[in-house]
Amino acid sequence: MNIPQIQIRQQYGQIGINAERGHQEIEQPGPDISMVQHRAKLDISRSEGYLEINQERAWDALALGNNLETMKKIYSMGPEIAMRGIARRVEEGKQLANLLYKGNAIADIAKGWRERFPEFDFRGPASGLNVDLNYTPSELTIDSEMGSIEYNVQPNRPIHSYEMGKLDIYMNQWPKIDITVDMSV
């Protein structure tokens, strides 16, 4: 007995796809920046230094000082100098009265006439420190103010363009099924 045989052949379908990529362009323009700069400020002020020189004591030591002060000194020394003058006259009188004095008493008294008032010294004390110096230094004032920068930034939107690609989908091979019966066997 012959049993017929059935043969089934299948062919798969094939899909073909042609795809072109899309094309896009993106451009990002830089931001718009405006900037304002406030400069730093620096104020420097200085007062003048002051030098005060007082040389009254130096002039006084040289007997070239203030006339009023000099006259006060002379006036205050008057009573003491008068007493010394009286004492000197007494000594000179005793010298003239001394008969046993060896030498010429009148000539010896006359010899010292230039030194009659040596005690009448109205000069001040002499010193290298008679000039008074007083210095007031200058004052320095510095005021500063910080500077600053103000930014105003406006970002720009990106520029975007896109071209779509093409997509082509087609059947490259259609599916099919072949069924054959073989009876010869």
HUWODA-V739592 format. One record per residue. N is the residue number from 1. SS is DSSP state (2 for helix, 1 for strand, 0 for the rest). PHI is phi in radians with two decimals (* if undefined). D_FIRST is the distance of its C-alpha to the first C-alpha in Angstrom with 2 decimals. Layout:
BEGIN
N;SS;PHI;D_FIRST  N;SS;PHI;D_FIRST
END
This chain:
BEGIN
1;0;*;0.00  2;0;-1.72;3.60  3;0;-1.80;6.22  4;0;-1.21;9.35  5;1;-1.89;12.28  6;1;-1.92;15.66  7;1;-1.97;18.67  8;1;-2.10;22.03  9;1;-2.03;25.12  10;1;-2.09;28.48  11;1;-2.04;31.83  12;0;-1.34;34.82  13;0;-1.44;37.88  14;1;-2.14;41.05  15;1;-1.76;44.44  16;1;-1.76;47.29  17;1;-2.27;50.77  18;1;-1.93;53.97  19;1;-2.20;56.94  20;0;-1.82;60.52  21;0;-1.18;62.87  22;0;-1.31;65.60  23;1;-2.16;69.17  24;1;-2.24;71.96  25;1;-2.24;75.61  26;1;-2.18;77.88  27;1;-2.24;81.57  28;0;-2.02;84.03  29;0;-1.18;87.62  30;0;-1.11;90.26  31;0;-1.28;92.23  32;1;-1.55;95.56  33;1;-2.05;98.20  34;1;-2.05;101.79  35;1;-2.28;104.09  36;1;-2.10;107.69  37;1;-1.88;109.69  38;1;-1.73;112.77  39;0;-1.20;115.02  40;0;-1.24;116.46  41;1;-2.03;120.18  42;1;-2.33;122.70  43;1;-1.93;126.31  44;1;-2.09;128.84  45;1;-2.23;132.41  46;1;-2.44;135.29  47;0;-1.50;138.77  48;0;-1.27;141.61  49;0;-1.26;143.00  50;1;-2.27;146.65  51;1;-1.94;149.22  52;1;-1.94;152.53  53;1;-2.01;155.43  54;1;-2.01;158.54  55;0;-2.02;161.41  56;2;-1.09;164.27  57;2;-1.19;164.93  58;2;-1.19;165.05  59;2;-1.14;167.65  60;2;-1.13;169.49  61;2;-1.16;169.59  62;0;-1.58;171.08  63;0;1.06;173.62  64;0;-2.13;172.15  65;0;-1.38;170.47  66;0;-1.11;171.05  67;2;-1.07;174.77  68;2;-1.12;174.73  69;2;-1.14;173.18  70;2;-1.10;175.63  71;2;-1.16;178.57  72;2;-1.09;177.31  73;2;-1.10;177.25  74;2;-1.09;180.76  75;2;-1.11;182.05  76;2;-1.23;180.54  77;2;-1.49;182.11  78;2;-0.95;185.52  79;2;-1.08;187.20  80;2;-1.18;186.16  81;2;-1.19;187.28  82;2;-1.09;190.58  83;2;-1.15;191.18  84;2;-1.17;190.39  85;2;-1.12;192.74  86;2;-1.13;195.53  87;2;-1.10;194.91  88;2;-1.17;195.03  89;2;-1.13;198.29  90;2;-1.12;199.75  91;2;-1.12;198.75  92;2;-1.14;200.22  93;2;-1.12;203.39  94;2;-1.12;203.67  95;2;-1.16;203.22  96;2;-1.22;206.01  97;2;-1.38;208.26  98;0;-1.31;207.81  99;0;-1.39;210.84  100;0;-1.65;209.56  101;0;-1.17;206.44  102;0;-1.52;206.07  103;0;1.93;205.27  104;0;-1.73;205.49  105;2;-1.16;204.02  106;2;-1.17;203.96  107;2;-1.16;202.14  108;2;-1.19;199.57  109;2;-1.21;198.91  110;2;-1.22;198.64  111;2;-1.11;196.23  112;0;-1.70;193.49  113;2;-1.16;193.88  114;2;-1.28;190.47  115;2;-1.80;188.83  116;0;-1.18;190.54  117;0;-2.12;187.39  118;0;-1.19;184.79  119;0;-1.38;183.95  120;0;-1.55;183.16  121;0;-1.93;179.53  122;0;-1.86;177.26  123;0;-1.36;174.23  124;0;-1.47;170.99  125;0;-1.20;169.38  126;0;-1.45;167.98  127;0;-2.79;164.35  128;0;-1.30;161.36  129;0;-1.83;159.48  130;0;-1.34;161.74  131;0;-1.70;159.13  132;1;-1.66;156.56  133;1;-1.98;153.13  134;1;-2.33;150.62  135;1;-1.96;147.26  136;1;-1.82;144.81  137;0;-1.21;141.44  138;0;-1.30;139.37  139;0;-1.82;136.45  140;1;-1.86;133.08  141;1;-2.10;130.64  142;1;-2.11;127.06  143;1;-2.04;124.82  144;1;-2.22;121.25  145;1;-2.24;118.58  146;0;-1.13;114.96  147;0;-1.47;113.20  148;1;-2.63;109.79  149;1;-2.23;106.95  150;1;-1.85;105.22  151;1;-1.83;101.71  152;1;-2.23;100.02  153;1;-1.93;96.40  154;1;-2.00;94.20  155;0;-1.23;90.60  156;0;-1.72;88.77  157;0;-1.24;85.27  158;0;-1.20;82.56  159;1;-1.74;81.49  160;1;-2.19;77.73  161;1;-2.26;75.62  162;1;-2.38;71.82  163;1;-1.91;69.60  164;0;-1.21;66.08  165;0;-1.41;63.37  166;0;-1.77;60.52  167;1;-2.19;57.06  168;1;-2.08;54.29  169;1;-1.95;50.84  170;1;-2.55;48.00  171;1;-1.62;44.23  172;1;-1.46;43.48  173;1;-2.49;39.69  174;0;-1.45;38.01  175;0;-1.28;35.10  176;1;-2.70;31.75  177;1;-2.25;28.12  178;1;-1.90;25.38  179;1;-2.01;21.92  180;1;-2.17;19.30  181;1;-1.97;15.69  182;1;-1.92;13.66  183;0;-1.79;10.71  184;0;-1.33;10.75  185;0;-1.42;9.16
END
